[in-house]
Amino acid sequence: MAGGSWQSRLVVLVAAGAGLAWVAVRRWLIHRAVARKWLLQSHSWNSRLPVLSWCPSGSPNLRGAGQSVWGCTVPNNEGLEQVARHLGTVIVVWLRSVPVVYINGEPFATRAVSSSSVRTVVELESQLLKEVERRWHASDECVLYCDGRSSRERPLVVGSLRSVESNIQRITCRGVNIQLFRLPCSEESDFVPSEETFDSFLAFHEAVGGCNVVVCCKDGSEATTFGMVCIYLMREISAPAKANVLRQPPLDQLRRGNWDCITELLKIEPVCVKGKRCIDSIIDQVGPPRGLLNLREIVFDVVQKAGTAPSEEAALLLEEKALMNLRRYFKLVCFAGFLVDSDKSSRRSFSSWMYARQAVRRLYDTISLQPSGSFGRGW
């Protein structure tokens, strides 16, 4: 009996120890999950464009495109204030769909969570702010972050901590007329915008008029270029610039965007003929040499890369990339056609305009990169 009693007590102790060990492991796993969810990344992007003399730092890839439309990487405090003071009244079009906080005047983001809803992004930023503040006070005024190029965490001594809104308010209190307008947008490479995204830009255009706007995303590249093109297009159609010197488009038909799907679109939807002329002119102005990306020519450029890819796998990946870019260009042509459509009754929203044109929708669903039969390596 005594031996059995000792063994039973041992079993109970082992079971209790295993239970406590599991609780500790579970807590560690939860802590790691939370830490990964709110892993901070800095906006350490180098400018790929010449730095403007009046804004020497803090706003990488800053450039203007006409119609008071500007674009850049998410700026730090110094860069944001410099841009606002130079331009006067400024509306910052914030495209980031992930939560961002300002630590010591520099923007930091976490990419594990994102949303296309303004309310959700603001809520996520509030949670991130609380989490960073908790870590700040729990670890001798330091938090960990990575620089975006690697996952290795580094310590950062926190001197100040602000949300995006409170940072804008701080600059406003210094006598600068600056406002924030959130338009959460996908920042993934080669993203294809939804009709609702275009409607969000349309609502922004109708609300703010023609003052200076600065469009920004994580690196100031694809999403920023897309936002600049949309805003520029709407302003150019509603109030064309008096002096509008356009860069002549290249002679190559595919660089001009004359893919089979685009040619067919112009046949079945005549308003898109004028729309294509408008969007092509604006894409050329927003793109190189003053900008980073030409949203029309990139399709052909990627197709050429696919034709000389070192392997079939690489060629397929590049073909998919080119197809995504062609779909985005197709939607931009449709959006321009929607804006120039003289039938005002059909212009409630871009989504409803597209829904009423099932032939255009079917054409979009069957978009192909085959301009005259064959596509792939060696094309």
Residue, then its C-alpha position, 0 to 999 in steps of 0.5 A: m500500500a505504501g509503495g502504491s501510494w508513493q507511486s501514485r503521488l509521483v504520477v500526480l507530481v509528474a502530471a502537475g509538472a507536465g501541466l505547468a510546463w505546457v502552460a509555460v510553453r503555451r505562454w511563450l508561444i503566445h508571446r512569440a506570436v504577439a511579438r511577430k505580429w507587432l514586429l517593427q520594421s523601419h522605413s530605411w529606403n534609399s532615394r532612387l531619384p535626384v534629391l530636391s534642393w528644398c527637401p534635402s532629407g526625410s522624403p525619399n523619392l519625392r517628385g512632382a507630376g503636374q496638377s499639384v500632384w506629388g509622390c514620395t516614400v512615407p516621410n519622417n517628421e523633418g521631411l513631412e514638415q519641409v514638404a508642407r512648408h514649401l508647398g503651402t496647403v498640403i493633403v497627405v494621401w496615406l496609402r499604407s494599409v499596415p499600421v505605422v507609428y512614429i518613433n523619434g520622428e521616424p516611421f516604423a511599421t508592422r507588416a504582419v497585419s493589414s486592412s483595406s478599411v480605414r477604421t481597421v487600420v486606425e484600430l490596428e495603429s492604436q493597438l500597435l501604439k499600446e504594444v510599443e509603449r508597453r515594450w518601451h516601459a518594460s525594457d529600459e526605454c528600448v524596443l526591438y526593430c528590424d531594418g526591413r532588409s533582414s529579420r535580425e532585431r536591433p535595440l532602439v532607445v525610444g525618445s518619443l512615440r506618436s501615432v500618424e494622426s498625432n504627428i500630423q497635429r504636431i506639425t499643424c501646431r507649428g503653423v503648417n497647413i497640412q491634412l491627412f487623408r487615408l486611402p489604404c491600398s495594396e502595396e504588393s508588387d504588381f497589385v491589381p486594384s479593385e473597382e472600389t479602390f478607384d471609387s475611393f480615389l474618386a470620392f477623395h477627388e470630389a472632396v478636396g478639389g485641386c490643392n497640393v497632394v502628396v501621395c505616399c506608400k512604403d517605398g514611393s514606387e508602385a502604389t504611389t505611382f498608381g495613386m498619382v496617376c489616378i489623382y492626376l487623371m481626374r484633375e486633368i479631365s475636370a480642369p485641363a492644365k493650360a500648358n501641358v507638354l507631354r513626353q512623346p510615346p515610344l513608337d513600339q505598339l506594345r509599349r503604347g499599350n496596344w495589346d489585343c485586350i486593349t484594342e478590343l476594349l476600344k472597339i466595344e467601349p468607344v469612350c475608352v478611346k479618349g480615356k486611353r489617350c488621357i491615361d497614357s499622357i498622364i502615365d508618361q508624365v508621372g513615369p520616368p525620367r521624373g518618376l520611378l515607374n511607367l505603368r503602361e510600358i512595364v508590361f512590355d518590359v517584363v514580357q521581354k525579360a520573360g523571353t530571356a529568362p534563364s529557366e522555365e520557372a523564372a519565365l512563368l513567374l515573369e509572365e504572371k507578373a506581366l499579366m498582373n500589370l496588364r490587368r492593372y493598365f486595363k482597369l486604368v483605361c476603363f477608369a479613364g473612360f468612365l471619367v470622360d463618359s458624357d452619360k452622367s447618369s451612368r457615373r454614380s460610381f466606377s463599380s456600377w459603371m463596370y457592372a453595367r458593362q458585362a462585355v468589358r467584364r468578360l474581356y477583363d476575365t479573359i485577358s491574355l498576354q498573347p498579342s498575335g499568337s505566341f508568348g513565352r521564352g524567345w517571344 
